Amino acid sequence: MARQQKTCAICESGVHVVDFKDERLLSRFLTERGKILPSRLSGTCARHQRQLSTAIKRARQMALLPYIKGFAG
């Protein structure tokens, strides 16, 4: 039985470029630990997956997103 194709949520919303300052959009594509979700789970197309990973890494660098969530060190 074939799986149903997931559609890219970013393509559907009409966003052309993923901005690293949009924390709400970026946090949708992170796990509860803060890892970047792969495109096979998130359903994003290849172009937006590359833009997402770059934007998340830039947001982490600017301290807008954490590198690790829930770390009790």
C-alpha positions as CSV (number, residue, x, y, z in Angstrom):
1,M,0.0,0.0,0.0
2,A,1.4,3.4,-1.0
3,R,1.8,6.1,1.5
4,Q,0.0,9.4,1.1
5,Q,2.3,12.2,0.0
6,K,2.9,14.9,2.5
7,T,2.7,18.4,1.1
8,C,5.2,21.1,2.1
9,A,3.7,23.3,4.7
10,I,6.0,26.2,3.8
11,C,5.0,26.0,0.1
12,E,1.3,26.0,1.0
13,S,1.7,29.0,3.2
14,G,3.2,31.0,0.4
15,V,6.6,31.7,2.1
16,H,9.4,32.1,-0.5
17,V,12.3,32.5,1.8
18,V,12.5,31.1,5.4
19,D,13.7,33.8,7.8
20,F,15.8,33.0,10.8
21,K,13.9,35.6,12.9
22,D,10.6,33.7,12.6
23,E,11.0,31.6,15.8
24,R,7.4,30.3,15.7
25,L,7.8,28.8,12.2
26,L,11.3,27.4,13.0
27,S,10.2,25.8,16.3
28,R,7.6,23.7,14.4
29,F,10.4,21.8,12.7
30,L,12.4,21.0,15.9
31,T,12.0,18.0,18.1
32,E,11.3,18.3,21.8
33,R,15.1,18.0,22.3
34,G,15.8,20.7,19.9
35,K,17.0,18.6,16.9
36,I,16.0,19.5,13.3
37,L,13.3,17.2,12.0
38,P,14.1,15.4,8.8
39,S,12.1,16.1,5.7
40,R,10.6,12.6,5.6
41,L,8.9,13.4,9.0
42,S,8.1,17.1,8.5
43,G,7.0,16.7,4.9
44,T,9.0,19.7,3.6
45,C,10.3,19.8,0.1
46,A,14.1,19.7,-0.5
47,R,14.5,23.5,-1.1
48,H,12.6,24.5,2.0
49,Q,14.4,21.8,4.1
50,R,17.7,23.3,3.2
51,Q,16.4,26.8,4.0
52,L,15.0,25.6,7.3
53,S,18.3,24.0,8.4
54,T,20.3,27.1,7.5
55,A,17.7,29.4,9.3
56,I,17.6,27.2,12.4
57,K,21.4,27.2,12.6
58,R,21.5,31.0,12.2
59,A,18.8,31.4,14.9
60,R,20.8,29.2,17.3
61,Q,23.9,31.3,16.6
62,M,22.0,34.5,17.4
63,A,20.6,32.9,20.6
64,L,17.0,33.0,19.3
65,L,16.7,29.2,19.5
66,P,18.4,26.9,22.0
67,Y,20.9,24.2,20.8
68,I,19.5,21.7,23.4
69,K,16.1,21.9,25.0
70,G,15.4,20.3,28.4
71,F,19.1,19.9,29.4
72,A,19.4,19.5,33.2
73,G,23.2,19.7,33.6
